[in-house]
Every structure is written in structure tokens, then in C-alpha cells.
Amino acid sequence: MTVSLPLVVVLGFIAWGAVKFLGVRTWIVVVIALFGFLLSHTFMAPAIDSGTRSGVGIVNGSHD
């Protein structure tokens, strides 16, 4: 059985768990999310994209 979830949903669950169980402040989660959006518009975006795709491929067992 394959379950397909958008990455935003997975990250949302992780953020919720961090706030609820680890005591991370909500404003820290918001700052990290904003930093991620800002970082996606820099020269680092292609490296982040390829690294994310490689990591997903390794986890799924379908990398080359």
C-alpha cells in the first residue's frame, strides 16, 4: 500500500509535534518557515532541490 502525502502536510505534523511535545515556541516555527521560503529564492535553491530529491529517492529506495 502506498500513501502519498504532500511535503507541506508532513512538515506541518512535525512542526505541530515540536510545538506540542518538545516545547518549541510557535514564533520559532514561523521564523524557520519564513527563512525557508526566502532561501528558496536564492542561488541555493537548485542545490536544496536536488538534495531533497536525492533524499526522497534514498528513503523510497528508488535512487539511481
N, C-alpha and C positions, 0 to 999 in steps of 0.2 A: 504494500500500500504506500503510495506516495502522497505526501501532503505538501502543498505549495503555499507558502506564506510570503507576503511582501516583507522586504527587509525593514521597512518602517514599523511594521507591527511587531516584529521580533525585538527591534531596538526599544520600542515603547514598553514591551514587557520587561526588558532588562532595566530600563530606567525606573519603571514603577517598582520593581523589586528592590532596586538600590535605595530608592526613597523610603519605601515601606520597611524593609528589613535591615538595611545597613545604616540608616540614619543620614543618608546623603541629603543635603539641602536641595530644595527644588530649584533655587536660583542657580546652583552649580550645574544642574542638568540642563537648564535653559542656556547658560553661557556655553557649555560644551556643544550643544546642538547648534547654536548660532555660529560658533567658531568653525564647526564642520561645514556649514553652508557657505561661510566666507572662504574657507580653504578650498572648496570645490571650484572656485572661480579664479584660482591662481595657477601658476605653472606646475604645481604639484598634482593637479587633477589627473593627468594621464597615468602617473605613477600610482596614485591611490586606486584608480580604476583597475589597472592591470593587477595590482596586488590583491585587491578584493576578489577579482575574478579567479585568480590563481588559488586563493584561499578557499573559495567556494568549490572550485574543482577538486581540490585535495580532500575537502570534507565529504564531497559527494562521491569521491573515488573515480572521477571521470576526467582527470587531468592527463595531459599528454607528456 
